[in-house]
Amino acid sequence: MAQSVFAHVIVGNNDAYTVVDWQSDIRLAASKGIDAFVLNIATPLSGTAGSQSALAFEAAKNLGAGFKLLFSFDYEGGEGPWSTDDILTLLRQYGHGGSYFQYKGRPFVSTFEGPGNSEVSQWAEVRRALPGGIYFVPDWSSQGPGFEMSLYDGAFSWNMWPDGPQNMTTDPDIGWLDSLKKGGKSYMMGVSPWFYTNLPAYNKAWVWRGDSLWYDRWQQVLEVLPEFVQIVTWNDFGESHYIGPIRKPCIPSSPGADARSYVEGYPHEGWLETLPYQIAAYKHAANPSKYPAPKVESGEDKVVYWYRTAPASTGPSAVTGNACNSEINVNGYQECHPIEAVLDDKIFAIALLSQPGSVSISVGEHPAQKFDGLKAGINFVSRPFDGQTGAVAVSSSAGARAKGVEIGSKSGGKVGNLNAWVGCAGACSGGRRHEATSKDHLNRHRHGSRRHLR
């Protein structure tokens, strides 16, 4: 088994990136245990897809740190489907370079959708045209398990968020895994922390349950033990599931598709702080003879915590609970649920402790809730805020302390933001804590598939 972990990068959001920006992201991702970036690219090749791919591969080559890149050809964004000639151009240029991720001696290639007849048949041609072929693991989730299995080496499922007022389960993963095992194929499992989008110009305005998903999904990875894990995403700000740093020029900001109001001031880098442990646990569970068990060393204790800054009931009126049909979600396909049924008004936290201990969480001047009896290693806790308002304070018995932005009855006197604010207390990157600052406080698939439009 490969036991490789990738992060999905929307290259179309990075049209202002330089080599230095790519190097910064690669260093950060590699430091957290991520093995490669999946470069999601949309047509035309002559645009951002071609220019930014060149800079990304230049950055990876300059660093020479073993971090890899691979392509995911997006058939739902951009200016239409990918042509076979353009796919071959990119794979001939980069597929056998030292910075491209290879599996079983072949370039690893993925897609976002593209299951039309002409699109599907082109991959046999791509495979024949490249010496040695490719290791092809598309996302054809809209067609379900078993679709055209003879054409691929594995499959990636975009089904990683729960439907309605329930937590995510492994049932969809097991369905894919059972189908793929019969054909000796690989499975790439998706992990995502959140999903909230409000981009009417793209016919998108809904929320899926995030809540405890960043903890739950990694625990499910330990149950499923797929060959590959793909984190969705590094930088999709429009859908609020970014785990990388916020870069303002990369946030969608066009009329009717402006995500700045719900992204700026809502950092998610705290989620990166749990990754070294979670990735190590996955690799150890899959191959204990090769990878050691994860351990929190003394002095590395931390608490990563996240929450919404207003009750779910104050969310934007145009946003639906689930991707259900509305004036904006014209391709909605799920049952509608009240947002306050989909989302829990809670503060969620992952505590990484070097020895047994406790964590306390408080809101404003209200008494703290203490969680005793936590074990050495990884722990998950949550508490409701139940109408309480004020700054969130987090502490642990190991000495970790931090304060997050305020929870209000509404967000800044306006409608509530359904994005998450993520902080970190304790031994966070570079010894820094992810805390609220005054600036933070001021700034704030098509039908039948789980679609992210760029």
Salt bridges, closest charged atoms under 4 A:
ASP21 OD1 - ARG247 NH1 3.40
ASP25 OD1 - ARG247 NH2 2.98
ASP35 OD2 - LYS283 NZ 3.03
ASP74 OD2 - ARG454 NH2 1.59
GLU76 OE2 - ARG446 NH1 3.12
GLU76 OE1 - ARG451 NE 3.71
GLU113 OE2 - HIS445 ND1 2.91
GLU113 OE1 - ARG446 NH2 3.98
ASP153 OD1 - ARG106 NH1 3.54
ASP153 OD2 - ARG127 NH1 3.04
ASP173 OD2 - ARG217 NH1 2.80
ASP211 OD2 - ARG209 NE 3.71
GLU239 OE2 - LYS204 NZ 2.64
GLU239 OE1 - HIS241 NE2 2.68
ASP258 OD2 - ARG260 NH2 2.55
GLU273 OE2 - LYS32 NZ 3.57
GLU273 OE1 - LYS302 NZ 3.20
GLU273 OE2 - HIS434 NE2 3.72
ASP345 OD1 - ARG308 NH2 2.88
ASP372 OD1 - LYS370 NZ 3.62
GLU406 OE1 - HIS441 NE2 3.98
GLU435 OE1 - ARG433 NH2 3.04
